[in-house]
């Protein structure tokens, strides 16, 4: 079966319609670069071809501007993410302050736009004042989120310093479990205060005269979860979050607030109640999505579930904001003018190390990711790009060791497969999403193959195109980047690519490819380059050209636009 896809493949044309599309039959289909394909097929050991496909990109049809924060990350006090991950005091691999230099080097290459911290569930019982001041005087505490011991050696100042080293915008999630309204406001003052008052002065006293200007503040994390300290129902949460927002904004009116949404928008009534109460003060509503399962197509097909959940949440935002409201001045601040955005501030594949427990500290939640998981990651980045009018922040859970693209030992590190889509996209995608239409052979998958840990909402027998494509252009229209995930397990897909609009494509450009010998290929300390990015120059591009996307691969075609 073939599917027509424009952003989301909702229209399924008949086979007849597909076969009558111009340019899909005839000699032009025969083109491919022999040397390139030789290299690819020897690495992937696949030679068969599925039915041909077609991708049409319109350079003039700009869908929306992509906010770079969709490429964000997350560091939680959990397992070896902070301690032994980004921070290891006394290690020969660390600098004098304790930051792992090797980790910082590879994290920098991800050009992390925003880094969420300190949790996660950890945030629900974290008291920020435990983590400031002289380290030998910081209390060592029991962490009820992960049944762990917290040294508090990494606190607000260390986190801000890390963000600065990375070049990332900080995003702090406050304690809405055991914390108080006053404590949250004091944290804002500690970070951003410029007054001659207690908490701003404390920051100065500890060696940081300039305000940190932390812009993004999360109003609690997964507050609906009974696994969290201080769980609340929607109404109770919304009322308390409003009071926090008020106090926090009184300290610094410029901050942006992220309200806590339901898990994967699975409880739209939670989302509605939260939005009804916070619509004038919240800038974002959050959504967390985890998927898992060994079934190859089931897991890859869960990208559709992800998309559905984004659409569902966006629908609730529209419904709440669309009500005929009398604009109100909340606590002295003018009512919001812009639309509330979605922050997918935790997402990833998470199932191998869950062992049926929500808080399994013993396994440290260190998933090993394979090539298939990298294909899924690229599909989700495509999804964020094409949803960029509503998803303007996303944070992969997490940066190091715990469900992470980077794995450390005391001696070094290796990069997991899911590191590479991030690297590819932050380096080579443009910041404007383009209308991208895909006609591709399809696969069928079902709900049991990939489930999220709290919501089994995936439809049965959904049909998806093997090719998942998204094009972007940069502000100055210097290049078009076409990112294509070929989700076919075994077959290359020969594709006609048409790039319409002006300026026209030149012939020159680059091809980048993430691939490996099989979808199960993964990196490790012993085999750190089984999955990686390969690249080459090409001069095959133009208004209409052919490309063969190798089985189980992510390809990014970076094509120059001609200036004339
Ligand atoms: O990071 C792991 C946990 O996953 C987070 O603490 C929580 O928000 C989510 O359930």
Boltz pocket constraint, residues with backbone or C-beta under 6 A from the ligand:
constraints:
  - pocket:
      binder: B
      contacts: [[A, 76], [A, 78], [A, 119], [A, 120], [A, 121], [A, 122], [A, 221], [A, 222], [A, 288], [A, 346], [A, 397], [A, 398]]
      max_distance: 6.0
